Amino acid sequence: MRAIGITSVSLILIASAFSAIAFQPFTDKEEIEIIYRFEKPVISNVGTEENPLFSIDIPGLPKTNREGIPKLPVNPGKILLPKGKEVKKIEVEIPKKIFLGRFPAIEKGGKVVPLTPSAQIKFTNDKKENSLVENVGVYVFRGYKILHLNVYPVHYDAETGKTYFFPVVKIRVWLQPSSYEGGYRGLEKDRKIVERIVDNPEILDTYGPVKDSKGRYQYVIITSERFKNYDGEFSFHDLVEHKKSIGTNATIVTVEDILANDSFSVNGEWGDNNPNNPFYQSPLYGSKRIFNDVQARIRNFIRYAYMTWGVDYVLLAGDADAGNQEQNIVPVRYLFADESSLPLSSSYEAMDIPSDLYYACLDGNFNYDGDFHFGEAPKFNSIANVDEADLYAEVWVGRACVDSEEEIQNFVQKVIRYDNLFYDPYFKEILFLGETLGGLFYSKWGGDYKDVLEPYIPEIYHLTKLYDRDSPMHQWNMTYYFYRLNQDPPILINHDGHGSPTSAMRLNCEEILTLTNEKYYFIYSHACLAGAFDNYWPPVHYKKDCVAEYFTVETPHGAIGVIMNSRYGLGSRTSIFSPSGALDESFFKALFIENIREFGRANHFSKEDNIWRINENGIRWVCYETNLLGDPQVALKNPVLSVKLEISIMHPVNGSYLYINDKQFYVPFLKVPAIIGKLTIKAEVNLTPSSILEEVDFFIDDRLIYSTREEPYEAVWLDGSTGYHVIKVIAKTRYNFTASDQVKVFRVY
């Protein structure tokens, strides 16, 4: 959800120390307090003895990366505001100031420059104390307002080299009533997510009790009437039934039905010009037509589905070829961003970027000043110093760029087959691809950037690095590469290298069509324009689909999904940090640290994890361009084989019972069940997942009498010698899991 205002921050220097708990409980006061405590910085010389260059780090904190500005530790604060409140002002108290020393030179940010200060407290490199706090803004996630504050516990005076450390920083947020509530649903699942995000989860109690409601639908497919009516093999109806089979209620809604419903118009119940719309934040400026186009109406429907149905996942099932109206099935919204000093060019660049972020983030109208650019940073908002974009996702969005029934088949069958594959050794395989980037980058080797991600990968995985850096003639082995893509695929491919709409990862679109793999991989790539699904290669539109589309819908092989750039990927000139790398790293953090395995949700996490630096050069750009082409609910498979298997004999019951031709009688003096005549042995199997059951075997004294794979799990025992016997049942699954149960009985005759 977008920033709804930027407030002033005042700084109070206090000479004496204070003591307080980390969070002051909120009891409907007019302010909340939060205290941040920091470990002592670690200062090291990363230069030489002759030319020292110092690095200042605090364990667990990231560092800023703004061109020419000292790189200092920053704590990205996320403060939950009470329900019904907004920020009036912010005060900062500093009880103690520690002199660390005088350092003539410290690391400065690389070729990534700040676009605009996002608050009245600016990050500076002079000796002013007000560089301590930066107000990024208030953003809303599912009705929960989150204040983003960057706290800088180290201050560096560039003129004198004096460096100071603030071990404790106390934030006091003064509050006032707010009329804006946002898309609050009061659901337990929403609250659990917020609890993991914010620094002060105790404020959650102000939002009242929550309910554990699944809702009518969790997943909605938005497509055309034609594609909804397709009923051939692997249709969207098959996808809906598949979702139901895994416990997700799903439905299909057409663009035509959305456009015919006035509730989704600009003045309708869910429209941007209706103050009663729960997502309404500001009046419309300029022409209302730009808020009433197909994109706006689809987004308004998603608001309805999210609030009314309980939807969490949205699949945009249609291509968005801007230059071909017949194939512009689910149009994309273009969001405005700029950047400077892209390694391939020293010039400044501004562009409207195709971004499905618009459909995921539902607060506000994304165009505060009503011009022809949506999603502008505060710098470009001509009316107020407000971020036009909403950056927290209410729903997790993916796109199937289909423009034919054949492409529907390709997409749907891959989702179903991938989901239904319970376990395979390839779930442990990860492939890193690193190309030669060229001399304009901090490192010419893409592998150096990929190595930054390696620490995130758990030891159970097997990582293969295919780097130009490490290869003879500095080009990776193409024979081995094709072998891995086809015969021995990984579950996850991560790539850093160059690209275009028609080629990436050293593959052109025609070569992608030759892939034969039956086990699908997920791809994350930094390549420029490989995800330009609007068929735009600046400065012209073209007819051919992009690489991302070829991997996902043009073939029944290839990828289960991709995250690729719809415009230029952004590298770096003077630092291993890069804007594209920042989101890539957060994506890996989602998968392996936060345990967010679903690709759609992990993609949005990677953007939200970087809100604190949204106004650094290039971050907004890459947040907009990293679209998921794939099913947002599809998840990275578990590399650990985990099966829950139990089997129990339900009949005969182990106890004081007599069975005469299957009829049960209670006889208190019997020590074990007694059997006369026919006995039906009945077993119950509890197995997750149920699809891997191979057979249930029935034994009498280790002699197999019956085997079955179908319910009911029963076997008939007709005769046997008088005396004691052991009835035993064994359930067997794929991957050699077994479970058994047995009961001792006495057969009379």
Long-range contacts (C-beta under 8 A, 24 or more apart in sequence): 1-139, 1-140, 1-141, 1-182, 1-183, 1-361, 1-362, 1-363, 1-364, 1-390, 1-391, 1-392, 1-394, 2-139, 2-140, 2-281, 2-361, 2-363, 2-364, 2-366, 2-386, 2-387, 2-388, 2-389, 2-390, 2-391, 3-136, 3-137, 3-138, 3-139, 3-378, 3-386, 3-387, 4-86, 4-137, 4-138, 4-139, 4-140, 4-145, 4-180, 4-281, 4-363, 4-364, 4-386, 5-86, 5-87, 5-137, 5-138, 5-386, 6-118, 6-119, 6-120, 6-135, 6-137, 6-378, 6-385, 6-386, 7-87, 7-88, 7-89, 7-90, 7-119, 7-135, 8-89, 8-90, 8-120, 9-89, 9-90, 9-91, 9-92, 9-119, 9-120, 9-121, 9-130, 9-133, 9-135, 10-89, 10-90, 10-91, 10-92, 11-91, 11-92, 11-94, 11-121, 11-129, 11-130, 11-132, 11-133, 12-91, 12-92, 12-93, 12-94, 13-93, 13-94, 13-97, 13-129, 14-93, 14-94, 14-95, 16-95, 17-95, 17-96, 17-168, 18-93, 18-95, 18-170, 20-170, 23-199, 23-200, 23-202, 25-202, 26-82, 26-202, 26-203, 26-205, 26-206, 28-82, 28-206, 29-175, 30-174, 30-175, 30-176, 31-172, 31-173, 31-174, 31-175, 32-79, 32-81, 32-82, 32-172, 32-173, 32-175, 32-200, 32-203, 33-170, 33-171, 33-172, 33-173, 34-77, 34-79, 34-170, 34-171, 34-173, 34-199, 34-200, 35-168, 35-169, 35-170, 35-171, 36-75, 36-77, 36-151, 36-153, 36-168, 36-169, 36-170, 36-171, 37-167, 37-168, 38-73, 38-75, 38-153, 38-165, 38-166, 38-167, 38-168, 38-169, 40-165, 40-167, 41-73, 41-100, 41-153, 41-154, 41-165, 43-100, 43-101, 43-103, 43-163, 46-107, 47-105, 51-105, 52-103, 52-104, 52-105, 53-105, 53-106, 53-107, 54-103, 54-105, 54-106, 54-107, 55-106, 55-107, 56-100, 56-106, 56-107, 56-154, 56-156, 56-163, 58-153, 58-154, 61-153, 64-109, 64-123, 64-152, 64-613, 64-616, 65-109, 65-110, 65-112, 65-575, 65-577, 65-613, 65-616, 66-109, 66-112, 66-113, 66-114, 66-123, 66-616, 66-617, 67-108, 67-109, 67-110, 67-111, 67-112, 67-113, 67-114, 67-341, 67-617, 68-108, 68-109, 68-113, 68-125, 69-108, 69-109, 69-114, 69-123, 69-125, 70-106, 70-107, 70-108, 70-109, 70-125, 70-156, 70-158, 71-106, 71-107, 71-108, 71-109, 72-152, 72-154, 72-155, 72-156, 73-152, 73-153, 73-154, 74-150, 74-151, 74-152, 74-612, 75-150, 75-151, 75-152, 75-153, 76-148, 76-150, 76-611, 76-612, 76-613, 77-147, 77-148, 77-149, 77-150, 77-151, 77-171, 77-199, 78-146, 78-147, 78-148, 78-197, 78-198, 78-199, 79-146, 79-147, 79-148, 79-149, 79-171, 79-173, 79-198, 79-199, 79-200, 80-144, 80-145, 80-146, 80-147, 80-194, 80-198, 80-199, 80-200, 80-201, 80-203, 80-204, 81-138, 81-145, 81-146, 81-147, 81-173, 81-175, 81-203, 82-175, 82-203, 82-206, 83-181, 83-184, 83-206, 83-207, 83-208, 84-177, 84-178, 84-181, 84-206, 85-145, 85-175, 85-176, 85-177, 85-178, 86-138, 86-145, 86-175, 86-176, 86-177, 86-178, 86-180, 87-138, 87-147, 87-173, 87-174, 87-175, 87-176, 88-174, 88-175, 88-176, 89-174, 90-133, 90-135, 90-149, 90-171, 90-172, 90-173, 90-174, 91-171, 91-172, 91-174, 92-132, 92-133, 92-169, 92-170, 92-171, 92-172, 93-169, 93-170, 93-172, 94-129, 94-132, 94-166, 94-168, 94-169, 94-170, 95-168, 95-170, 96-166, 96-167, 96-168, 97-164, 97-165, 97-166, 98-164, 98-165, 98-166, 98-167, 99-162, 99-163, 99-164, 100-154, 100-163, 100-164, 100-165, 101-162, 101-163, 102-160, 102-161, 102-162, 102-163, 103-156, 103-161, 103-163, 104-161, 105-161, 106-156, 106-163, 109-575, 110-442, 110-572, 110-573, 110-574, 110-575, 110-577, 111-341, 111-343, 111-572, 111-573, 111-574, 111-575, 112-341, 112-572, 112-575, 112-577, 112-578, 112-579, 112-616, 112-617, 112-618, 113-340, 113-341, 113-617, 114-615, 114-616, 114-617, 115-338, 115-377, 115-379, 115-615, 115-616, 115-617, 115-620, 116-377, 116-378, 116-379, 116-615, 117-615, 118-378, 118-387, 118-614, 118-615, 123-150, 123-152, 125-156, 125-158, 126-157, 126-158, 126-159, 127-155, 127-157, 127-158, 127-159, 127-160, 127-162, 129-155, 131-155, 132-166, 132-169, 133-169, 133-171, 136-611, 136-612, 136-614, 136-615, 137-386, 137-387, 139-390, 139-391, 139-392, 139-611, 140-180, 140-182, 140-183, 140-363, 140-390, 140-392, 141-193, 141-194, 141-197, 141-392, 141-394, 141-608, 142-182, 142-183, 142-184, 142-185, 142-187, 142-190, 142-193, 142-194, 142-392, 142-394, 143-181, 143-182, 143-183, 143-184, 143-185, 143-190, 143-207, 143-278, 144-182, 144-184, 144-190, 144-194, 144-198, 144-204, 144-207, 145-178, 145-182, 146-194, 146-197, 146-198, 146-392, 147-173, 148-611, 148-612, 150-612, 180-280, 180-281, 181-278, 182-278, 182-279, 182-363, 183-278, 183-279, 183-303, 183-306, 183-307, 183-362, 183-363, 183-394, 184-278, 185-306, 185-307, 185-310, 186-210, 186-211, 187-211, 187-212, 187-213, 187-215, 187-310, 188-212, 188-213, 189-312, 196-594, 197-608, 213-310, 214-249, 214-310, 215-249, 215-309, 215-310, 215-311, 216-249, 216-308, 216-309, 216-310, 217-249, 217-250, 217-251, 217-305, 217-309, 217-310, 217-311, 218-248, 218-249, 218-250, 218-310, 218-311, 218-312, 218-313, 219-243, 219-248, 219-249, 219-250, 219-251, 219-311, 219-312, 219-313, 219-314, 219-315, 219-633, 220-250, 220-251, 220-252, 220-253, 220-302, 220-305, 220-309, 220-311, 220-313, 220-314, 220-315, 221-250, 221-251, 221-252, 221-253, 221-315, 221-317, 222-253, 222-254, 222-255, 222-258, 222-298, 222-301, 222-302, 222-314, 222-315, 222-316, 222-317, 222-318, 222-330, 223-252, 223-253, 223-254, 223-255, 223-317, 223-318, 223-329, 223-330, 223-402, 224-254, 224-255, 224-256, 224-318, 224-329, 224-330, 225-254, 225-255, 225-256, 225-257, 227-317, 227-318, 227-329, 227-402, 227-405, 227-408, 228-252, 228-254, 230-405, 230-408, 232-405, 232-409, 233-409, 233-413, 234-408, 234-409, 234-410, 234-412, 234-413, 234-416, 235-408, 235-409, 235-412, 236-317, 236-408, 236-412, 238-412, 238-416, 239-412, 239-415, 239-416, 242-412, 242-415, 242-416, 242-419, 243-633, 246-419, 248-313, 248-633, 253-301, 253-305, 255-294, 255-298, 255-318, 255-329, 255-330, 258-297, 258-298, 258-301, 259-294, 259-297, 261-301, 263-300, 263-304, 264-297, 264-298, 264-300, 264-301, 264-304, 265-292, 265-297, 265-300, 266-291, 266-292, 266-296, 268-300, 269-304, 270-300, 270-301, 270-303, 270-304, 271-296, 271-300, 272-296, 272-300, 272-365, 277-303, 278-303, 278-307, 279-303, 279-362, 279-363, 279-364, 280-364, 281-363, 281-364, 281-365, 282-364, 282-365, 282-368, 282-386, 284-365, 284-370, 285-368, 285-369, 285-370, 285-383, 286-367, 286-369, 286-370, 286-371, 287-370, 290-367, 290-370, 290-372, 291-365, 291-367, 293-331, 294-331, 295-331, 295-332, 295-333, 295-358, 295-359, 298-330, 298-359, 299-333, 299-358, 299-359, 299-362, 302-359, 302-362, 302-395, 303-362, 305-395, 306-362, 306-394, 306-395, 311-395, 312-395, 312-396, 313-395, 313-396, 313-397, 313-398, 313-600, 313-632, 313-633, 314-359, 314-360, 314-395, 314-396, 314-397, 314-398, 314-632, 315-397, 315-398, 315-399, 315-400, 315-631, 315-632, 316-356, 316-359, 316-397, 316-398, 316-399, 316-400, 317-399, 317-400, 317-402, 317-408, 318-400, 318-401, 318-402, 318-403, 319-401, 319-402, 319-403, 319-533, 319-545, 319-549, 320-354, 320-399, 320-401, 320-533, 320-534, 321-403, 321-533, 321-534, 321-535, 321-541, 322-354, 322-534, 322-535, 322-536, 322-541, 323-535, 323-536, 323-541, 323-542, 323-543, 324-535, 324-543, 326-403, 327-403, 329-402, 329-403, 330-399, 332-356, 332-358, 332-533, 332-534, 333-358, 333-359, 333-366, 333-374, 334-374, 335-366, 335-374, 335-375, 335-389, 335-624, 336-373, 336-374, 336-375, 336-376, 336-380, 337-375, 337-377, 337-620, 337-621, 337-623, 337-624, 338-377, 338-621, 339-570, 339-579, 339-617, 339-618, 339-621, 340-617, 341-573, 341-617, 342-568, 342-570, 342-571, 342-618, 343-437, 343-438, 343-440, 343-441, 343-571, 343-572, 343-573, 344-440, 344-568, 349-568, 351-538, 351-567, 351-621, 353-566, 353-567, 353-621, 353-624, 353-625, 354-532, 354-533, 354-534, 354-536, 354-566, 354-567, 354-625, 354-627, 355-566, 355-624, 355-625, 355-627, 356-397, 356-398, 356-399, 356-627, 356-628, 357-389, 357-391, 357-393, 357-397, 357-607, 357-623, 357-624, 357-627, 359-395, 359-397, 360-393, 360-394, 360-395, 360-396, 360-397, 360-604, 361-389, 361-390, 361-391, 361-392, 361-393, 361-394, 362-390, 362-394, 362-395, 363-390, 363-392, 363-394, 364-388, 364-390, 366-390, 375-620, 375-624, 377-614, 377-615, 377-620, 378-615, 379-615, 387-614, 389-620, 391-607, 391-608, 391-611, 391-614, 391-623, 392-608, 392-611, 393-604, 393-607, 393-608, 396-598, 396-600, 396-601, 396-603, 396-604, 396-632, 396-633, 397-600, 397-604, 397-628, 397-632, 398-561, 398-599, 398-600, 398-628, 398-629, 398-630, 398-631, 398-632, 398-633, 398-634, 399-533, 399-627, 399-628, 399-629, 399-630, 400-552, 400-553, 400-629, 400-630, 400-631, 401-533, 401-545, 401-548, 401-549, 401-552, 401-553, 401-629, 402-553, 407-553, 407-554, 409-556, 410-552, 410-553, 410-554, 410-555, 410-556, 411-552, 411-553, 413-556, 414-520, 414-552, 414-556, 414-560, 415-560, 415-631, 415-634, 417-520, 418-520, 418-560, 418-634, 419-634, 420-691, 421-519, 421-637, 422-689, 422-691, 422-692, 422-734, 423-637, 423-638, 423-641, 423-692, 423-734, 423-735, 424-519, 424-637, 426-488, 426-489, 426-490, 426-491, 426-519, 427-491, 427-637, 427-638, 427-639, 428-460, 428-461, 428-462, 428-491, 428-639, 429-461, 429-462, 429-464, 429-488, 429-489, 429-490, 429-491, 429-492, 430-457, 430-461, 430-462, 430-463, 430-464, 430-490, 430-491, 430-492, 430-493, 430-494, 431-463, 431-464, 431-466, 431-484, 431-490, 431-492, 431-493, 431-494, 431-521, 432-463, 432-464, 432-465, 432-466, 432-467, 432-493, 432-494, 432-495, 433-466, 433-467, 433-476, 433-493, 433-494, 433-495, 433-496, 433-497, 433-505, 434-465, 434-466, 434-467, 434-468, 434-469, 434-495, 434-496, 434-497, 435-468, 435-495, 435-496, 435-497, 435-498, 435-506, 436-468, 436-469, 436-474, 436-475, 436-497, 437-496, 437-497, 437-498, 437-571, 440-573, 441-571, 441-572, 441-573, 442-571, 442-572, 442-573, 442-574, 442-575, 442-576, 442-578, 443-576, 445-469, 446-495, 446-496, 446-497, 446-526, 447-496, 448-576, 449-496, 449-526, 449-571, 449-576, 449-578, 449-581, 450-494, 450-496, 452-576, 452-581, 452-585, 453-494, 453-584, 453-585, 453-588, 456-585, 456-588, 456-589, 456-591, 456-592, 456-593, 457-588, 457-592, 458-592, 458-639, 460-639, 460-640, 461-639, 464-490, 476-506, 478-506, 481-506, 485-515, 485-517, 485-521, 486-515, 486-516, 486-517, 487-517, 489-517, 489-519, 489-520, 489-521, 490-521, 491-521, 491-522, 491-636, 491-637, 491-639, 492-521, 492-522, 492-524, 492-636, 493-521, 493-522, 493-523, 493-524, 493-525, 494-523, 494-524, 494-525, 494-584, 494-588, 495-523, 495-524, 495-525, 495-526, 495-527, 496-525, 496-526, 496-581, 497-525, 497-526, 497-527, 498-527, 498-528, 499-525, 499-527, 499-528, 499-529, 499-530, 499-547, 499-565, 499-569, 500-527, 500-528, 500-529, 500-530, 500-537, 500-547, 501-529, 501-530, 501-532, 501-535, 501-536, 501-537, 501-542, 501-544, 501-546, 501-547, 502-544, 502-546, 502-547, 503-530, 503-547, 504-530, 504-547, 504-564, 505-530, 505-547, 507-547, 509-544, 509-545, 509-547, 509-550, 509-554, 512-547, 512-550, 512-551, 512-554, 512-555, 512-558, 513-550, 513-554, 513-555, 515-555, 515-557, 515-558, 516-557, 517-557, 517-558, 518-557, 520-557, 520-558, 520-559, 520-560, 521-558, 521-559, 521-560, 522-559, 522-560, 522-561, 522-562, 522-599, 522-630, 522-636, 523-551, 523-559, 523-561, 523-562, 523-563, 523-564, 524-562, 524-563, 524-564, 524-584, 524-587, 525-562, 525-563, 525-564, 525-565, 525-569, 526-565, 526-569, 526-571, 526-580, 526-581, 526-584, 527-564, 527-565, 527-569, 528-565, 528-567, 528-568, 528-569, 529-565, 529-566, 529-567, 529-568, 530-564, 530-565, 531-562, 531-563, 531-564, 531-565, 531-566, 531-625, 531-626, 531-627, 531-629, 532-565, 532-566, 532-567, 533-566, 533-627, 533-629, 534-566, 538-567, 548-629, 549-629, 551-629, 552-629, 552-630, 553-629, 559-630, 560-630, 560-631, 560-634, 561-599, 561-628, 561-629, 561-630, 561-631, 561-634, 562-628, 562-629, 562-630, 563-587, 563-599, 563-603, 563-626, 563-627, 563-628, 563-629, 564-626, 564-627, 564-629, 565-622, 565-625, 565-626, 566-624, 566-625, 566-627, 567-621, 567-625, 568-621, 568-625, 569-622, 569-625, 570-618, 570-621, 570-622, 578-618, 579-616, 579-617, 579-618, 579-619, 579-621, 579-622, 580-618, 580-622, 582-610, 582-613, 582-619, 582-622, 583-607, 583-610, 583-622, 583-623, 583-626, 586-610, 591-636, 597-635, 597-636, 597-638, 598-632, 598-633, 598-634, 598-635, 599-628, 599-630, 599-631, 599-632, 599-634, 599-635, 599-636, 600-628, 600-630, 600-631, 600-632, 600-633, 600-634, 601-632, 602-636, 603-628, 603-632, 641-735, 643-687, 643-688, 643-689, 643-692, 643-733, 643-735, 643-737, 644-686, 644-687, 644-688, 645-685, 645-686, 645-687, 645-688, 645-731, 645-733, 645-737, 645-738, 645-739, 646-685, 646-686, 646-687, 646-739, 647-683, 647-684, 647-685, 647-686, 647-696, 647-729, 647-730, 647-731, 647-739, 647-740, 647-741, 648-683, 648-684, 648-741, 649-681, 649-682, 649-683, 649-727, 649-729, 649-741, 649-742, 649-743, 650-682, 650-683, 650-684, 651-680, 651-681, 651-682, 652-679, 652-681, 652-727, 652-743, 652-745, 654-743, 654-744, 672-724, 672-743, 672-744, 672-745, 672-746, 673-743, 673-745, 673-746, 674-745, 674-746, 674-747, 674-748, 675-717, 675-745, 675-746, 675-747, 675-748, 676-747, 676-748, 676-749, 677-749, 678-716, 678-717, 678-718, 679-716, 679-717, 680-714, 680-715, 680-716, 680-717, 681-714, 681-715, 681-716, 681-717, 681-727, 681-729, 682-712, 682-713, 682-714, 683-713, 683-714, 683-729, 683-731, 683-741, 684-713, 685-713, 685-731, 687-731, 687-733, 692-733, 692-734, 692-735, 692-737, 693-731, 693-732, 693-733, 694-732, 694-733, 694-734, 695-731, 695-732, 696-729, 696-730, 696-731, 696-732, 697-729, 697-730, 697-732, 698-727, 698-728, 698-729, 699-726, 699-727, 699-728, 699-729, 699-730, 700-725, 700-726, 700-727, 700-728, 701-725, 701-726, 702-726, 702-728, 720-747, 721-747, 722-747, 722-748, 722-749, 723-747
